[in-house]
Amino acid sequence: MTVVTHVRCLPEWVDYNGHMSEAYYVLVLGYATDAVLDAIGMDADHRTAQQTSVFTTEAHVRYLDEVSDGDEIETRSQVVGVSSKGVWIWHELWVGGTLRATEEILGLHVSTATDRVTPFPDPVRAELDRLLVEPPPEAGRSIRLRS
């Protein structure tokens, strides 16, 4: 299953190169992570009541094409890996039918009371399992220079 969000590129997100700055790609994709948390039952009320959250511990962004001021951005997010305490999320950032960026994150379920990694509650884990799909071929890549 895919979790979809929409946001418009704001003028203050555009850098000296005339397109959305790299930090704002991560901001938009961070909003997409929040939407995934909402979809699995870990919305703001849950996080406050249960004193838990998901902390991103690793991320890999690929900047594939430019996003301009005023562009309508669609994010498409999928859960591509789950463990008892962690989640691997694949995000795609689209504008006008063109894939502009991808990000994959590794998130850990953390008790905010103790700052310790803890297992997902059974209902949240069930939702993660329900959303789980195979990772795309581009997922899990490493960074390297080619000579």
C-alpha positions, 0 to 999 in steps of 0.5 A: 500500500502507498501513503500519498501526501501533497504540498506546494513548493514555497518561494522560500524553499528555492535556493540560489540555483533557482530550484528547491534546496536540498534541505527542503526535499528532506523536509517534504519527505519528513512530512511523508514519514509523518503521514506513514506514522499516522497511517500505522496508528502512531499519530500525534495523540498516540505518540504523546499517550504512549510516550513513543516515536520513530526516530530516523537513524539513517537516510539516503536521498537521491536528487533526480530532477529539479523542483521549482517554486510553486510546483505541486509535489506529491510524495508516495511512501511505502513500508519496504521492511519491518522488524520488531523495533525498526521500519524501512520506508521508501519515499518517492517525490513526484512533480507533474508525473516525473520522479524528482527524488527518492529517499529511504529511511531506517527508523527505530521505535523509541520510548521517549520516556527512556530514550531506548529502542523498544518493540512496536506495539502489536496493533502498530506492527500489524499495520506495518505488516499490512502496508509492507511491500517488496523494496524497489530495485533502487533501494539499498544502494550505497554511495560511491564514485565511479572512475 
